[in-house]
Amino acid sequence: MRKILLISHFGLAGGMLSTMSYFGIGGDNCTAINAYENDLDPKAELEKFWAGVSDEDQVLIFTDIMGGSVNQLVTPCISRPNTYVFAGMNFPMLITAATLPEDASEDELRLVATEARNGVVLMNDFAFSAGGDEDE
């Protein structure tokens, strides 16, 4: 089974999980840790997460920023087989990760990072009509 962990400084991870739930993706195999929010100890929460992971589980971990304290906390988890840590989480990558087939290959998992990069665009680079067809 695939387990997905979202872990960030303060409320970003919880907000991402809430949005995933709104769109009906992720489900029971997703966990969010809002590190340092309300004095939450991320190490203790991470231990609780790992207590629910079996040796056969694939684990995808998403952090808010590369090199940040949360990212540093989970990067050693890469030594666990079948565990992948992504930094710089955004919603397009989470949609991709949550909808991958259970038997996704490592190459398919790498597409998660590609989707993250593709999801970041400067909208000024796109031409829009100045008409009144916008939803209000």
N, C-alpha and C positions, 0 to 999 in steps of 0.2 A: 504494500500500500504506500501511497505517496503522502508524506506529511509536509505541510507548508508552514513555515514560521516567518512572520513579519515582526521585525524588532527595530525600534527606532527610539530616538530621544523624544520623550513626552508623547503626545497623542497621535502622531502621524500613523503609526502602525494600526492602532485601533480604528482610526478613520478610514484607512484603506480597507481593513477587514469589513467594516460597516458598509462601505460602498460595494465591495464584492458581494456581500450578502444581499444587498438591495437588488443587484443584478442576477442573483441566483447562482453565483459561482463560488467555489471554495468549499463550502459546507463544513462538515464536522472535522475534516482533516486539516483545517486552517486554524492557526493560533496567532494571536497578536500579543506582543509585549511592549507596553508603553514605558520604556525605561525612565527611571527617575521621576515619573509623574506621581504625585502624592507620596514621595519618598520610597517608591517601589524599587526594590533591590533586583536589578536585572539578572544577577547571578543566581539568586534563589528561584526566580521565575524560569530561567533557562534549565535549571535542574528539574523542575516540575515538568517542563516540556519533555526533556529526555526520558523521564520516567515512563512516559506514555508511548515511547518509540521502541519498536522491536528491532532486532538485528536485521531482519529482512526488509524493513521499510526504507524507501528512498526519501531523503530529506532535502527539501529546497528551503534555504534560508535567505531572506531578503532584508537588507539593512538600508538605512536612510543615506548614509554618506561614507564613502571609502575613507578609511583611516580614522574615522571617529571612534569614540570609546565603545560604542555598541558594536561596530564592525570589528574592532580589535578583540572584543569579547568572544565573538563567534568564529573568527577566522581559524582558530585552532581546530574547529570541528571538521575542517576539510580533511583531516587525517582519518576520520571515520569513513569507511567504504560507503559509496553510494550517497554521499553528502555533497551538496553544492551550495556555495555562498555567493550571492549576488549583492553588489553594492549599488546605491543610487536607484532604489526602487521607484517605479512609477506604475500607473494603472495599466497601460498597455502590456507591460511585461507580466503583471500579475494575472491578467486575463489569459495570456498565452500559457503561463505556467499551470494555471488551474484547469485549463482545458486540454492539456497534453494527454495522450493516451498513457495508461499505466506502464506500458512497456517501452516508453520513449527512450531512444538511444541518447548517448552523450552528445552527439551532433545535434539532435533535435532539442536537447536542453540548451545548447548554445544559442539556438534561435530566440530564446527568452531574452538574452542580452541584445540581440539584433532588434527585436521588437521594441525594447526600451529605447534604443537609439533612434529608431524610426519614428517613435512616438513623440519625439521632441523636435518641434519645428518653429520657426519664426513665422507667424501668420502674415506678417507684413510682406513676405515674399510671394504671397498668393494674390491674384487679382480677383476682386469681388465686384459685382455690379452694385451700384448705388441705389438700386430700386427698393421698393417697399415690400418685397417678398419675405421679409423676416418674420419669424414667429414672435409674438409678444406675450 
